[in-house]
Amino acid sequence: MSYPEKTRSNMWFLVPIFFGMIGGIIAYLIIRKDDPQKAKKCIYVGIIMVILGIILNISLASEVSTLHPGFNVNI
């Protein structure tokens, strides 16, 4: 079954930017019939956001180990 292709708004790219891979999948499922190229790009944006999140978490985790034990925080 062939669906007529119509362009969707670029605002759909905000869904994977804010929600990562889950947002990419949601955007893909919603716009795949109307604009398949944009739907694939939403998946790619979701994957890129997950990879950036992992890199950011690794870099922040490496900085935590360099903190001194007396950095004036009472727990």
C-alpha positions in Angstrom: 0.0 0.0 0.0 1.5 3.3 -1.0 0.7 6.4 1.0 0.8 9.9 -0.6 3.9 11.7 0.7 3.4 15.0 2.3 6.0 17.1 4.2 5.7 17.4 7.9 6.9 20.2 10.1 10.5 20.4 11.2 9.2 20.6 14.8 9.2 16.8 14.8 12.9 16.9 15.4 12.3 18.3 18.8 10.8 15.1 20.0 14.0 13.0 19.7 16.1 16.0 20.9 14.1 16.1 24.2 13.3 12.4 24.6 16.3 10.7 23.0 15.8 7.3 21.3 12.3 6.9 22.7 11.3 10.2 21.1 12.9 9.2 17.8 10.8 6.0 17.8 7.6 7.9 18.7 8.3 10.5 15.9 9.1 7.7 13.5 5.9 5.8 14.2 3.8 9.0 13.8 5.2 10.4 10.6 6.5 7.4 8.8 3.5 7.2 6.4 3.5 10.9 5.6 7.2 11.7 5.3 9.4 8.6 5.5 12.7 10.5 5.0 12.0 12.8 7.9 11.0 9.8 10.0 14.3 8.1 9.4 16.1 11.3 10.3 14.2 11.5 13.6 15.5 8.0 14.4 19.1 9.1 13.6 18.7 12.2 15.8 17.5 10.0 18.6 20.5 7.7 18.2 22.9 10.7 18.2 21.3 12.1 21.3 21.7 8.8 23.1 25.4 8.7 22.1 26.0 12.3 23.2 24.3 11.5 26.6 26.6 8.5 27.1 29.7 10.5 26.3 28.6 13.3 28.6 27.9 10.9 31.4 31.2 9.2 31.1 33.1 12.5 31.1 31.2 13.7 34.1 31.8 10.5 35.9 35.5 10.8 35.4 35.4 14.2 37.0 33.7 13.0 40.1 36.6 10.8 41.0 38.9 13.9 41.1 36.9 15.7 43.8 38.6 15.9 47.1 37.0 14.4 50.1 36.8 17.7 52.0 34.9 19.8 49.5 32.6 21.2 52.2 29.5 19.1 51.7 27.7 17.8 54.7 25.6 14.7 54.2 
